[in-house]
């Protein structure tokens, strides 16, 4: 069962990073191995929203669709994803975005999953940590593309 955690300090606001990760429909534009995304449903609740979404993931010769329930806590800048259906035995991820004094934010990310397919599980196991780091870097690169110049000016004190 691969598990991975990342903790990063970034020059972007917690709201900017939260909004970027919460925008699941745009993942195919920048996230590695993500071929398609579809929002099944959205249901607000006090302080947040529950979204059900499908992602199509392509990795080498494998192409799989999976469904997940994404719980967004807007005020807390916390996102939790739980597996609904598809190629996994289980899958959970958590994102938390904490504002830093002086600007920027701390990003905490964790993921834990296991594929049903033993071949796919062995294949991803070989490159798992590198793949997770590449995914987190893709979010950073996207934030830089969307907000880079403002974050750089803020960091420089201008």
C-alpha positions as CSV (number, residue, x, y, z in Angstrom):
1,X,0.0,0.0,0.0
2,X,1.9,3.0,-1.2
3,X,1.6,6.1,1.0
4,X,3.2,9.5,0.4
5,X,3.4,12.8,2.3
6,X,4.6,16.2,1.1
7,X,5.1,19.4,3.2
8,X,6.0,22.5,1.2
9,X,6.2,26.3,1.8
10,X,5.1,28.2,-1.3
11,X,4.9,31.9,-2.1
12,X,1.2,31.6,-3.1
13,X,-1.6,32.4,-0.7
14,X,-3.5,29.5,1.0
15,X,-6.6,30.6,-0.9
16,X,-4.8,30.5,-4.3
17,X,-3.5,27.0,-3.7
18,X,-6.8,25.7,-2.2
19,X,-8.7,27.0,-5.3
20,X,-6.2,25.4,-7.6
21,X,-6.5,22.0,-6.0
22,X,-10.3,22.3,-5.7
23,X,-10.7,22.9,-9.4
24,X,-10.7,19.2,-10.3
25,X,-12.3,19.8,-13.8
26,X,-9.0,21.5,-14.9
27,X,-6.7,18.7,-13.9
28,X,-6.2,17.4,-17.4
29,X,-4.8,20.8,-18.4
30,X,-1.7,20.3,-16.2
31,X,-1.7,17.2,-14.1
32,X,0.6,14.3,-15.4
33,X,-1.2,11.1,-16.4
34,X,-4.7,12.8,-16.2
35,X,-6.4,12.3,-19.5
36,X,-9.9,13.5,-18.5
37,X,-12.0,14.8,-15.7
38,X,-15.8,15.0,-15.2
39,X,-17.7,16.4,-12.3
40,X,-20.6,14.0,-11.5
41,X,-22.3,16.1,-8.8
42,X,-21.8,19.0,-6.4
43,X,-23.7,19.4,-3.1
44,X,-23.0,22.3,-0.8
45,X,-23.1,22.0,3.0
46,X,-22.5,24.7,5.6
47,X,-18.8,25.7,5.2
48,X,-18.1,23.6,2.2
49,X,-19.1,21.3,-0.6
50,X,-19.0,17.6,-1.5
51,X,-18.2,16.9,-5.1
52,X,-18.2,13.5,-6.9
53,X,-15.8,13.4,-9.8
54,X,-14.4,11.0,-12.3
55,X,-10.8,11.1,-13.5
56,X,-9.3,9.1,-16.3
57,X,-5.7,8.2,-15.6
58,X,-3.3,7.0,-18.3
59,X,0.0,5.4,-17.3
60,X,2.1,3.5,-19.8
61,X,-0.3,0.9,-21.4
62,X,-3.0,1.3,-18.6
63,X,-5.9,3.7,-18.9
64,X,-8.4,3.6,-16.0
65,X,-11.3,5.7,-14.9
66,X,-12.0,6.1,-11.2
67,X,-14.6,8.0,-9.2
68,X,-13.9,9.9,-6.0
69,X,-15.8,11.9,-3.4
70,X,-14.0,15.2,-2.8
71,X,-15.0,17.1,0.3
72,X,-14.0,20.8,0.3
73,X,-13.9,22.7,3.5
74,X,-13.6,26.3,2.2
75,X,-13.0,28.1,5.5
76,X,-10.4,25.6,6.7
77,X,-8.7,25.3,3.3
78,X,-8.8,21.5,3.6
79,X,-9.6,19.0,0.9
80,X,-10.2,15.3,1.5
81,X,-10.7,12.8,-1.3
82,X,-12.1,9.3,-0.9
83,X,-12.4,6.5,-3.4
84,X,-15.9,5.6,-4.8
85,X,-15.2,3.2,-7.7
86,X,-12.7,2.1,-10.3
87,X,-9.3,0.3,-10.2
88,X,-8.4,0.8,-6.6
89,X,-8.9,-1.4,-3.5
90,X,-8.8,1.9,-1.6
91,X,-7.6,5.5,-2.1
92,X,-7.5,8.5,0.2
93,X,-5.8,11.9,-0.1
94,X,-5.7,15.0,2.1
95,X,-4.7,18.6,1.3
96,X,-4.4,21.4,3.9
97,X,-3.3,24.9,3.1
98,X,-2.1,27.1,6.0
99,X,-1.4,30.8,5.6
100,X,2.1,31.8,6.7
101,X,2.9,35.0,8.5
102,X,4.5,37.4,6.0
103,X,2.8,35.7,3.0
104,X,2.7,32.5,1.2
105,X,1.4,29.2,2.6
106,X,2.3,25.8,3.9
107,X,0.9,22.9,1.9
108,X,0.4,19.5,3.5
109,X,-0.5,16.7,1.2
110,X,-0.9,13.0,1.8
111,X,-2.1,10.1,-0.3
112,X,-2.6,6.4,0.4
113,X,-3.9,3.9,-2.2
114,X,-3.7,0.4,-3.5
115,X,-4.7,-0.8,-7.0
116,X,-6.8,-4.0,-7.4
117,X,-4.6,-5.0,-10.4
118,X,-1.4,-6.6,-9.0
119,X,0.6,-5.8,-12.2
120,X,-0.4,-2.1,-12.0
121,X,0.4,-2.0,-8.3
122,X,3.9,-3.4,-8.9
123,X,4.4,-1.0,-11.8
124,X,3.4,2.1,-9.8
125,X,5.3,0.8,-6.8
126,X,8.6,1.1,-8.6
127,X,8.1,4.8,-9.4
128,X,5.6,5.8,-6.8
129,X,7.5,8.4,-4.8
130,X,8.9,10.0,-8.0
131,X,5.3,10.1,-9.5
132,X,3.9,11.7,-6.4
133,X,6.6,14.3,-6.3
134,X,6.0,15.0,-10.0
135,X,2.2,15.5,-9.3
136,X,3.0,18.0,-6.5
137,X,5.4,19.8,-8.7
138,X,2.7,20.0,-11.4
139,X,0.5,21.9,-8.9
140,X,3.4,24.2,-8.0
141,X,4.1,24.8,-11.7
142,X,0.4,25.6,-12.3
143,X,0.3,28.0,-9.4
144,X,3.4,29.8,-10.8
145,X,1.7,30.0,-14.2
146,X,-1.5,31.4,-12.7
147,X,-0.1,33.6,-9.9
148,X,3.7,33.7,-10.3
149,X,4.4,37.3,-11.0
150,X,2.2,38.5,-8.0
151,X,3.8,36.0,-5.7
152,X,7.2,37.0,-6.8
153,X,6.4,40.7,-6.2
154,X,5.0,39.9,-2.8
155,X,8.0,37.8,-1.8
156,X,10.3,40.6,-3.0
157,X,8.4,43.1,-0.8
158,X,7.1,45.2,-3.7
